[in-house]
C-alpha cells in the first residue's frame, strides 16, 4: 500500500477518535449523578470508544410479587439500557444463572410525568448478555424492532422503530441532561424456580466504538 494512503487512513482514524472523544463524556471522574443507587464508571476499552457506566439500583426478588421505585437524576447523556443482572447461586462453580420466567412491568417516567418507556412481558423474552470473564452472571435487557434498509450495493442502514421519548427503544433510552426520572419495576408473576439466584435492577451506559 502506498505510504500516502496509509497516512491518510491513519489521519482519518485519528480525526474520528478526536471527534468521538470530544462528543462523549469522560466518566472516570464523573460526579453528576445524584439519583438513587450506586454509579460506577467503566473505562473505554480503546481510545476510539466512549466510556460506559453502571447504576446499581438494588436487589429485586423475582421469586415473589413485589415492586421497586427509584429516582434517577444526573445520568450521563449517552445511550443506556435498563435491565436485570442475574447471578447464579454461589456454590463454588461458574455455572450460568437460570433464565427467569417472571412476568414483570417496567415503567420510566420523566419529571413532567411523561412515560419514556414501558414494558410488560416475561423476562424469558429479554435478551441475555454474559461477559466472558463473568460466566455466572447474565444481564437481561430488551431491544425494540429494527429493519435493514438498503442504501447502496452491499450496504444497509439499520433503522429502529418505534422510537419513543428520549429515543427510547425496548429498554434503551438516552437521558436528557439535567432530566429527572422515576423508574418503577413490578414483579407481577414470580418465578419460584429462581430460588438461590440473585437479581439486581441496573442501568448500563452503552459503550460505543467506531
N, C-alpha and C positions, 0 to 999 in steps of 0.2 A: 504494500500500500504506500503511495507517495506520502512523504513526510508532511506536506501541506494539508492533506486530507486528515491525517492522524491528528495534527494540531487543531484543525477545525473542529473535529469531533470532541477533543478534549475541552476546547473553549465552550462548546455547546453544553456539555455536561456540567462544567463549572458554572456557567451562567444559570442553568436550570437549578443547580444546587443553591446558588446565592438567592435566586428568586424564591424558591421554596422556603429557605431559611428566613427570608425577610417576611414572608406571609404567615409562617407558622410560629406560634409562641413557643419559646423555650420554657419547659415546665419544671426543670430541675429545681429551681428556687421559687416556684410558683406559690404565692401566698394569697391568691384572690378568692379561693373557695372558703365560704363562711357558712355553708349549709350543714346539715347533719351528716354523720358518717365520717369515715376516715379517708382523706385524699392522699394518694401515693402516686408520684410521677414515675414514668418509665422512660429511661433514656432511649433515644432513637437508635436502631441497630446499625445505621450507616449515616454518613454526612448528608446524603440526599433524601433522608427520611425525616418525618416530623416526630416529635416526642409523643408518647401516649400517656395515659393515666388510668388509675382505677379509683373509684369511690366505693368503699365497702359500706353498705347500709345496714348491716346486721344480719343475724341468723333468721331464717324462716323455717317453720316446722311444716313440712309437706305431708306429714302423717296425720294431721288433724285439721279441722276447719279453723281459720284464723285470718287476721288481716294486719297489715303494717302500713303506716303512713310516714313519709319522710319529707322534710323540707330541703330543697336544693337551691343554692344561691352562689353565684360566682363561678360557675363552671366555665372552663376554657371554651372559646368559641370554635371548637373543632368537632367534627362528626363523632358521635358516640353511640353506643348501644346500651340498652337496659337489658339485663339478663340475670340468670341464676347460676351460681357456681355450685356444682355438686361434687362432694368429696366422698370417696368410699370409706366404709368403716375402717378404723385404724386397727389392723390385725397383723402388721409387720410385713404385708405383701403389697405389691404395686398393681393390684387389680383395678380395672376401670370401674367407676361407680355404676350402680344400676340406673337404667333410663327411667325417669319418673313418668307417671301417667296421670298425675294430679290435674284436675280442672282448675284453672286459675283465671282471675280477672286482673288486668293491669291497666291503670289509667294515669296519664300525666297531664296536669293542668298548669297553665301559666298563672301569673299574678292577676290577670284580668278575668280569670275563670274560664278561659278558652281551653277546650280539650285539644292538646297537642297530638296525643296518640292514645289509642285504646285497643286492647286485645282481650279476647275472651275465648280461650281454647285450652286444649290439653298440652302439657309440656312435652309429651311424646311427639308433638308436631313441630317442635322447635328444633333448630339446628344445633348440633353438639360440636364443640371445638376443644380438642385436647392437645396440650403442649407436649412436645417430645420429652422435655425434662420433668414433666409432672403428669405421668400417665394415670394416676389415681384421682385426678380432678378433671371434670368436664364443665365447660362454660356453655350454657344454653341461651340462645337468643333467636330472634325471628327476622327473616327477610320478608319484603313485600314481593310484588310481581315485577319481573323485568323482561324486556324483549330486546333482541338484537336487530338493529336497523342497518341495512347495508348502505354504506356511503361511498364506497369505491370497490374495485376488484380486490377480493381477499381482505377487505377492511369493513368492520362493523362498528356501530356506535351503540352502546348499551344504554337503554332508557329505563328508568324506574317509574312505576305508576301503581296506584295513585299516590301522589305526594301530598302530605298534609302540612299543617303549620310547622314552621321551623324545619322544613324539608324532612318531616317525619315519614318513615317508610318501614313497615314491620315494627321492630322495636328500636330502629335507628332514629336519631334526630340530631340537629345541630343547634346547640344552645345559643341564644342571643346574649350578647354582652349585657351584664347588669340585670338580666332577667331573673325572676324568682319563680320556681316551680314547686308543685306539690305532687309527689308520687304516691299512689295508693295501690297496694298489692293485696289481693284476697285469694285465699285457698278455699274454693267452694266445695270441691270433692277431693278429699285427701287420698293418698296412696299409702296404704298400710305396709306395702312391700318395701318401703324405704327405711324401715327401722334400722338404726345404726348409721345411716348415711347422714352427712351434714350438708345443709343448703344455706347459701348466703345470697342476699339480693345485692347486685352490684351495677355500677355504671362503668363502662370501659371506653375510654377515648381511643378512637381508631388510629393506628399507626399507618401513615401513608408514605409510600415510596414512589419515586419516578420509575 
